[in-house]
Amino acid sequence: MYSAFITLSLPTPGEQSRQLRLEVIRVLTNWAQQHVYTFRNLYPGNHGPYQNRAGTIGPHPDTFDFPKSYLLIEGEGAYLHLNHEKQEVLSSWAVTEIPFEISIIPWVEHYTDWPLEPQNMMMNFFRAPWEPAYKSRSDSAVQLRDWNDESIIVECYEARHAQHNVETAKNMLRSLLFSKRLSDTFKP
């Protein structure tokens, strides 16, 4: 039914957080491939190390200290499947010194399933911090904020094309709002 949208929050910067982020991404990528799903890293970017004109190799985007990573496992039923197996897939990090949170929510990408009101969104464009200026002359990363609940903010930089990032960010915001509405509706 739904693909799985995953938010990984690592509020503590540093090498241990970066290693944990990379390990979670590696495990989820392997799980997705094992079950014939598609894995996408929506932010920070999924591009390899860049090389400048002088031949110097720059850092890989996943080495930056971002408080959140947005991941997507696409495929029919991936959300239910991952929720069913999350204990086995993610159990190795239950005991860690680093505070972190992983949320798995349904990916809502159809406007008819959960319409967004343009007057309730604020959109900002910016250059991804890891992109060198010579490679990206425009601000193609996007941040969307919901005015009704200002705590819901998403950032997307999956591609160097702003329109692709805008559409993906809208789906990210749509999914988070849908999930919040479900959790508000079904509180015990």
Residue pairs with C-beta under 8 A, 6 or more apart in sequence:
1 76
1 77
1 79
1 80
1 106
2 77
2 78
2 79
2 80
2 106
2 107
2 108
3 37
3 72
3 73
3 74
3 75
3 78
3 79
3 106
3 107
3 109
4 72
4 73
4 78
4 79
4 81
4 82
4 83
4 104
4 105
4 106
4 107
5 70
5 71
5 72
5 79
5 104
5 105
5 106
5 107
5 172
5 175
5 176
6 28
6 70
6 71
6 72
6 73
6 82
6 102
6 103
6 104
6 105
7 68
7 69
7 70
7 71
7 101
7 102
7 103
7 105
7 176
8 21
8 24
8 68
8 69
8 70
8 71
8 100
8 101
8 102
9 67
9 68
9 100
9 101
9 102
9 103
10 17
10 20
10 21
10 66
10 67
10 68
10 69
10 98
10 99
10 100
11 67
11 99
11 100
12 98
12 99
13 65
14 65
16 97
16 98
17 65
17 98
17 100
18 62
18 63
18 64
18 65
20 93
20 96
20 98
20 100
21 62
21 69
22 62
23 93
24 90
24 93
24 102
25 41
25 62
25 69
25 71
27 89
27 90
27 92
28 39
28 71
28 73
28 89
29 39
31 73
31 82
31 85
31 89
32 38
32 39
32 73
32 75
32 78
33 39
35 75
35 78
35 81
36 75
37 73
37 74
37 75
37 78
38 73
38 74
38 75
39 71
39 72
39 73
39 74
40 46
40 71
40 72
40 73
40 74
40 158
41 62
41 69
41 70
41 71
41 158
42 70
42 71
42 72
42 156
42 157
42 158
42 168
42 172
43 66
43 68
43 69
43 70
43 141
43 154
43 155
43 156
43 157
43 158
44 61
44 62
44 64
44 66
44 69
44 128
44 130
44 157
45 61
45 128
45 130
45 131
45 157
45 158
46 61
46 158
47 61
48 60
49 57
49 58
49 59
49 60
50 57
50 58
50 130
50 131
50 132
50 135
51 57
51 58
52 58
52 132
52 134
53 134
58 130
58 132
59 130
61 128
61 130
64 129
64 130
68 155
70 154
70 155
70 156
70 172
72 107
73 82
74 107
79 104
79 105
79 106
79 107
82 89
82 104
83 104
86 104
90 102
93 100
103 179
105 175
105 176
105 178
105 179
106 175
106 178
106 179
107 171
107 175
108 114
108 171
108 174
108 175
108 178
109 171
109 174
109 175
113 174
113 178
114 174
114 175
114 177
114 178
116 170
116 173
116 174
116 177
119 147
120 146
120 147
120 148
121 144
121 145
121 146
121 147
121 173
122 144
122 145
122 147
123 142
123 143
123 144
123 166
123 169
124 142
124 143
124 145
125 139
125 140
125 141
125 142
125 143
125 162
126 139
126 141
126 142
126 143
127 133
127 136
127 138
127 139
127 140
127 141
128 136
128 140
128 141
128 157
135 160
136 160
138 162
139 162
140 157
140 159
140 160
140 161
140 162
140 165
141 155
141 156
141 157
141 165
142 155
142 156
142 157
142 162
142 165
142 166
142 169
143 153
143 154
143 155
143 169
144 153
144 154
144 155
144 156
144 169
144 170
144 172
144 173
145 152
145 153
146 152
146 153
146 173
146 177
149 177
149 180
152 173
152 176
152 177
152 180
154 169
154 172
154 173
154 176
155 169
156 165
156 166
156 168
156 169
156 172
157 165
158 164
158 165
158 168
159 165
